[in-house]
């Protein structure tokens, strides 16, 4: 598993992520926005509230009710394709 050590919201639905192996890149999450639990992001302030979960080392929102697989995010950063 890839551990996220830094996450920074750049603009709505885009986050710069750094992993523990120093791989870094921007992930565009706009394709998830407005769907299911991701409706939480409809308020831009909610999206900006991204945090790193200290137990799973992935990014989360809404006190952990929304999180994303760090391996999928790593694949997105390194290949441009997110695992489904």
Buried (B, 14 or more C-beta within 10 A) or exposed (E): EBBBEEBEBEEEBBBBBBBEEEEEBEBBBEEBBEEEEBEBBEEEEBBBBBBBBEEBBBBBBEEEEBBBBBEBBBBBBEEEEBEE
